[in-house]
Amino acid sequence: MGFTSSVRRFAALSLGLSFVMNAWAVDEKQLIDSINTYRSEVQKCAGEVSSELPPLAGDPRLALSATGVGNLQQAMASAGYPMVNVQAISLSGPRDAQSAMTAIRESFCQVVLDPQFVDIGVSREGREWRIVLARPLLSARLGDWQAEGQKLLAEVNTARSRARQCGSQNLAAAAPLTWNAVLGAAAESHSRSMANNNYFDHKDRDGRTPGDRAELGGYVGQQVGENIAAGQDTVRRVVDGWIASPGHCANLMNPQFQELGAAYAVDPKSDSGIYWTAMFGTP
C-alpha cells in the first residue's frame, strides 16, 4: 500500500508540474502575440515614432533558458540558429504575459521595435522571463523574383483554401487567386525600393500608395490591396507571418480579391536584407 501511495503522490506531482508548464507555454505564446500587436501599430519609443512593423515569427530555437544561458552567441550556435544579430531581454518578476508586456513597453521598446529582427523566442520559469529576438542569415536558395512570386501565390492559395480566424474575425475559405504580371511588376518595384532605400512601408519614397503604384504600372481594377514582409527568406515563412498578423491575414483571405502579383528584392546593406511585396487585385 505504501508503494501504491507513493506512486499516486508522484503522479499527482507530475500532473501538477504538467499543468504549470502548460500555463507557462500559454503565457509565452500570449507574450509573442502581444509583442506582434505592439509592432503592428505606430508607437512612440525613446522620443521617436516607429513605423508599422511585420510580425516576428516564433522560433523554438530561440526559446532559451530563462534562468541561465551564459554566452548568448554560443547558445545560438548550439541551438543551430544561423544568426546575423541577436538580442535578449531578461525580466524578473512579471506574474503573467500582460505584466511582462508592460515591462517591455516601459524599458525595452527599442529592442522589440527594431526592424532588423525577424524571429522571436520566449521562455518562462516562474517569474523569470527571457525574450530573444534575432535576425537569421539569408540561407535559402531563392529563384528569381517571378519564380518565388509564383511560389508565394501557391502558398497564399493554400492558406485561402480553408476557413481561419484572423484576429477577432472568423473568415470563410476563399477562391484561389490567379497570377497577374502587371501586379507582379509593381510588387517587384516596391520590394526593390524598400530594399535599396532601407525602409518598410506601404507608401514609397514618393508618397505613392499601393493603388497609385498599381495604376501607374497599368493595372486597371476596382480594388487593390498589399501585404509586405521583411527578413524572411522563404515564401512559407512570409505567408506564415502574414497569417499570424490579423490585418495581413484578413487581406490574404479577402474573397473580393481575384488576382495577385508578388516579388522579393535583396540588399545586404539594408536592415532586414530581404523585402517582399504581394499585391492583390480585383479586376
Secondary structure by P-SEA (a helix, b strand, c coil): caaaaaaaaaaaaaaaaaaaaaaaaaaaaaaaaaaaaaaaccccccccccccccbbbbbccccccccccccaaaaaaaacccccbbbbbbbcccccaaaaaaaaaacccccccccccccbbbbbcccbbbbbbbccccccccccaaaaaaaaaaaaaaaacbbbbccccccccccbbbbbaaaaaaaaaaaaaaaaaccccccccccccaaaaaaaacccccccccccccccccaaaaaaaaaacaaaaaaaacccccccccbbbbbccccccbbbbbbbbcc
